[in-house]
Amino acid sequence: MSQDRRGNVSGPIQPGQWPFSIRLLFFVVLLVFGVGIIWFIRPVWWLIALAGIVGYLLQPTISYMTRARIPRSLATVISLLLLLLIVSLLPAVLVPALIADIAPISIDFGGILDSLIRWVQQLPQTFPGFTFLSYQVDLTPFYRE
C-alpha cells in the first residue's frame, strides 16, 4: 500500500469496501450476461442436459474401469459404446414383444361409441331432473335439439 500527499492510503479494495453502486452494476452485468448465455443456448439446452445426465450415469462405470487399470479415455469410449449398443438393441428386443402382447387385445371402439350415443339419446327419459336443496331442477329443456 502507498500513501499520497494527503496521507490517504491507496491499495487493493477489499470485497466489503466496494460501493453499493459498483456492486449493483456488477450484479446487473452478471445477470444480463447469464440471461444472454441462457438465451443463446436455448435451442440446445436439452442436449446439454442430456449430456450431463449421461455423464452422471456413466461415472460409476468409468470409475470402476479406471480402478481396473484401464485408461480413463478408453473407459469412456467403452462406456459410451456399451450405452449406444444398449440403446440401439432395446427397441429391437422390446417392440416385437410389445406387438405380440398387444395383438390379442381387441377393442370394439365402434360398439362402444354406438352404446354411448344410445345412452345419451335415452338420457331425457332416464334422468329428467333432480332435487337439490329442496329445489326441483328440471333438465328436459336442456335435452331439446
N, C-alpha and C positions, 0 to 999 in steps of 0.2 A: 504494500500500500504506500501511496505517496501523498504528501501534503502540498497544497498550492499556497500562494502568498497569503491568503486569508486564514490559513490553518485548517481548511476543510480537507477531510480525508477522502481520497478517491480510491476506488478499488472495485473488485467484483461485487455486484449487488447480490445480497443473499436472497433466497427464494421468498422469504416472508417480507422483504422490503420492497417488492415490486409494487408500484402504484396500482390502485384498483382499475384505472382506465386501461393500463397496459395488460393486466391480467384478463380483463373483459375482451379486449381486442384479440388477444392470443386465443381465448376460448372461442370466439366467433370465427376466427380464421380456421381453427382446427375443426369446428363444426361444419363450416362450409366445405372444407376440404374432404371431410368424411362423407358428407352427403353427396359430394361430387363423385367420389370413388364408388359409392353405392349406386348412384345413378349410371355411372359408366359401366359397371359390371352387371346391371340388372338383366341383360339378355342371357347371361351365362351363370347367374348365381346358383342355379340348381346344379350345374356341372361342378362348380366349386364345392358345394355342399356334398354332392355325391362322392367326389374325390376325397373329401375329409372323412366321410363315413367309411369308405372302402379302406383308407389308410388306417383308421382307428380299428377296424375289424381285422385287418391283416397283421397288425402289430404283434399279437402273441405268436402267430405262426413264424413270422420273420425273426422274432427274438429267440424262439426255440431253435430255429435253423442256425442262427449265429452262435448259440451256445454249443451246437454240434459241429463247430469249426467250419461252417460254410460261410463264405464271404457275404457281407450284407447285400451287396448289389446282386449277387447270384440268388440269394434267398428271396429278394424282392421279385426278381424275374420269375423264379419258380412259383412263388405265391400268386403272382398275377396270372400266369399261365394256367395254374390249377383253378383259379377263380373263373377265368374265361371258359375253361373246359366244363366246369360245373354249370355255369350259366347257360352255355350252349346246349348241353345234354339234358338239362332239366326239362325243358319243354318237349324234347323228343321222347322222353320217358313218360311224362305226365299227360300229355294231350291224348295219346291213344287210350290210356287207361280211363281218362275222363270221358272220352267219347263212348267207350264200351259201357261205362256205368250210366251215362245219361240216355243212351239209345233206348233202353227198355221203358223209360218213363214216357208215357203218352198222356197228354193233357188235351182234352177236347175244349178248346177255347170257344169254338162256335156254340157248343151246347151251353157252356157257362154264360155266354153273352145272351143267348135266347132266354134262358131261365131268368136272368137279371132283368131283361126287358119285360117279360111276363109279370114278374114281381112288382116292377114299377107301375105297370098298367093296372094291376089289381090293388094298388095301394089305396085309392079312394074308398073302395069297398071294405078293406080290412082295417084301415086306420083313418076314419073320417074326422077325428078330432081327439082332444084330451082335456083333462081338467087340471088346472094349475092354480093353486092357492084359492080354491073355491070358485074359480072362474072357468067357464066352459069355453074352450078355444075350438072354433070350427075351421077345419083345414080344407073343406070342399071348394071354396073359391080359388084356392091356390092350385087345385088339380086341373082346372079347366085349361084347354089348349088354346 
